[in-house]
Amino acid sequence: QVQLVESGGGLVQAGGSLRLSCAASGSIFSIYRMGWYRQAPGKQRDVIATITSGGSTTYADSVKGRFTISRDNAKNTVYLQMNSLKPEDTAVYYCNYVGHSWGQGTQVTVSS
């Protein structure tokens, strides 16, 4: 099974930007849809962005217009560019696809 490792999180001020990366240990070319999820303290894990192998994307309303998901099949990596960050974006961010176990995620903290 392909292993996924998220990175790029950190502490940023409101209005700032971060780019998260999800590096896969093997090819993601055949994985139809990959997604970014996040889980804030005391809340459920929610999907915030998805991308298909053909490049079609979907976004949660809460991040639409601020976040951009992309994938580089040659590098086996999925990215999440996050702009105009808000304190409510503070969460652990995960990448995943259907049927795959969850990784450690990467912490994003946005200060006001």
One Martini backbone bead per residue (centre of mass of N, CA, C, O) as a GRO file, in nm:
protein
  112
    1GLN     BB    1   0.098   0.035   0.020
    2VAL     BB    2   0.066   0.357   0.007
    3GLN     BB    3   0.247   0.613   0.140
    4LEU     BB    4   0.166   0.904   0.344
    5VAL     BB    5   0.321   1.240   0.366
    6GLU     BB    6   0.291   1.514   0.557
    7SER     BB    7   0.365   1.869   0.491
    8GLY     BB    8   0.407   2.233   0.586
    9GLY     BB    9   0.342   2.310   0.846
   10GLY     BB   10   0.238   2.572   1.094
   11LEU     BB   11   0.301   2.902   1.192
   12VAL     BB   12   0.056   3.163   1.130
   13GLN     BB   13  -0.073   3.443   1.029
   14ALA     BB   14  -0.321   3.612   0.955
   15GLY     BB   15  -0.315   3.611   0.592
   16GLY     BB   16  -0.146   3.388   0.530
   17SER     BB   17   0.077   3.125   0.404
   18LEU     BB   18   0.059   2.780   0.279
   19ARG     BB   19   0.228   2.467   0.182
   20LEU     BB   20   0.119   2.155   0.123
   21SER     BB   21   0.239   1.814   0.142
   22CYS     BB   22   0.199   1.488  -0.037
   23ALA     BB   23   0.388   1.206  -0.005
   24ALA     BB   24   0.445   0.928  -0.202
   25SER     BB   25   0.588   0.600  -0.222
   26GLY     BB   26   0.413   0.593  -0.483
   27SER     BB   27   0.200   0.574  -0.721
   28ILE     BB   28  -0.081   0.808  -0.820
   29PHE     BB   29  -0.194   0.774  -1.107
   30SER     BB   30  -0.440   0.554  -1.029
   31ILE     BB   31  -0.563   0.762  -0.842
   32TYR     BB   32  -0.846   0.921  -0.879
   33ARG     BB   33  -0.892   1.036  -0.569
   34MET     BB   34  -0.779   1.313  -0.386
   35GLY     BB   35  -0.739   1.443  -0.043
   36TRP     BB   36  -0.817   1.699   0.185
   37TYR     BB   37  -0.801   1.722   0.541
   38ARG     BB   38  -0.959   1.820   0.861
   39GLN     BB   39  -0.882   1.861   1.227
   40ALA     BB   40  -1.021   1.992   1.491
   41PRO     BB   41  -1.060   2.044   1.802
   42GLY     BB   42  -1.346   1.853   1.876
   43LYS     BB   43  -1.366   1.758   1.577
   44GLN     BB   44  -1.430   1.654   1.282
   45ARG     BB   45  -1.338   1.511   0.991
   46ASP     BB   46  -1.284   1.700   0.690
   47VAL     BB   47  -1.338   1.777   0.375
   48ILE     BB   48  -1.180   2.035   0.149
   49ALA     BB   49  -1.028   1.869  -0.091
   50THR     BB   50  -1.026   1.764  -0.440
   51ILE     BB   51  -0.865   1.530  -0.684
   52THR     BB   52  -0.826   1.413  -0.989
   53SER     BB   53  -0.654   1.265  -1.243
   54GLY     BB   54  -0.776   1.505  -1.439
   55GLY     BB   55  -0.811   1.778  -1.234
   56SER     BB   56  -1.056   1.776  -1.073
   57THR     BB   57  -1.229   1.997  -0.845
   58THR     BB   58  -1.297   2.039  -0.489
   59TYR     BB   59  -1.474   2.247  -0.238
   60ALA     BB   60  -1.517   2.386   0.041
   61ASP     BB   61  -1.668   2.668   0.138
   62SER     BB   62  -1.447   2.752   0.358
   63VAL     BB   63  -1.203   2.750   0.106
   64LYS     BB   64  -1.309   2.891  -0.119
   65GLY     BB   65  -1.066   3.098  -0.285
   66ARG     BB   66  -0.799   3.008  -0.093
   67PHE     BB   67  -0.770   2.717  -0.195
   68THR     BB   68  -0.529   2.481  -0.359
   69ILE     BB   69  -0.536   2.196  -0.550
   70SER     BB   70  -0.272   1.958  -0.637
   71ARG     BB   71  -0.096   1.748  -0.884
   72ASP     BB   72   0.207   1.530  -0.916
   73ASN     BB   73   0.262   1.239  -1.068
   74ALA     BB   74   0.574   1.241  -1.108
   75LYS     BB   75   0.608   1.307  -0.777
   76ASN     BB   76   0.388   1.191  -0.593
   77THR     BB   77   0.213   1.471  -0.538
   78VAL     BB   78   0.024   1.666  -0.309
   79TYR     BB   79  -0.133   1.987  -0.288
   80LEU     BB   80  -0.179   2.283  -0.057
   81GLN     BB   81  -0.284   2.599  -0.112
   82MET     BB   82  -0.276   2.858   0.144
   83ASN     BB   83  -0.476   3.141   0.174
   84SER     BB   84  -0.598   3.358   0.380
   85LEU     BB   85  -0.567   3.289   0.668
   86LYS     BB   86  -0.742   3.156   0.951
   87PRO     BB   87  -0.804   3.062   1.266
   88GLU     BB   88  -1.021   2.839   1.162
   89ASP     BB   89  -0.779   2.667   1.015
   90THR     BB   90  -0.711   2.527   1.259
   91ALA     BB   91  -0.530   2.214   1.217
   92VAL     BB   92  -0.522   1.892   1.105
   93TYR     BB   93  -0.365   1.774   0.812
   94TYR     BB   94  -0.483   1.557   0.544
   95CYS     BB   95  -0.415   1.294   0.330
   96ASN     BB   96  -0.624   1.104   0.089
   97TYR     BB   97  -0.792   0.788   0.017
   98VAL     BB   98  -0.989   0.548  -0.058
   99GLY     BB   99  -0.900   0.289   0.176
  100HIS     BB  100  -0.703   0.451   0.343
  101SER     BB  101  -0.499   0.521   0.579
  102TRP     BB  102  -0.402   0.723   0.831
  103GLY     BB  103  -0.197   0.964   0.907
  104GLN     BB  104  -0.041   1.224   1.089
  105GLY     BB  105  -0.007   1.480   0.969
  106THR     BB  106  -0.041   1.849   0.976
  107GLN     BB  107   0.015   2.135   1.150
  108VAL     BB  108  -0.212   2.417   1.172
  109THR     BB  109  -0.146   2.758   1.279
  110VAL     BB  110  -0.359   3.044   1.340
  111SER     BB  111  -0.304   3.368   1.415
  112SER     BB  112  -0.452   3.685   1.527
   0.00000   0.00000   0.00000
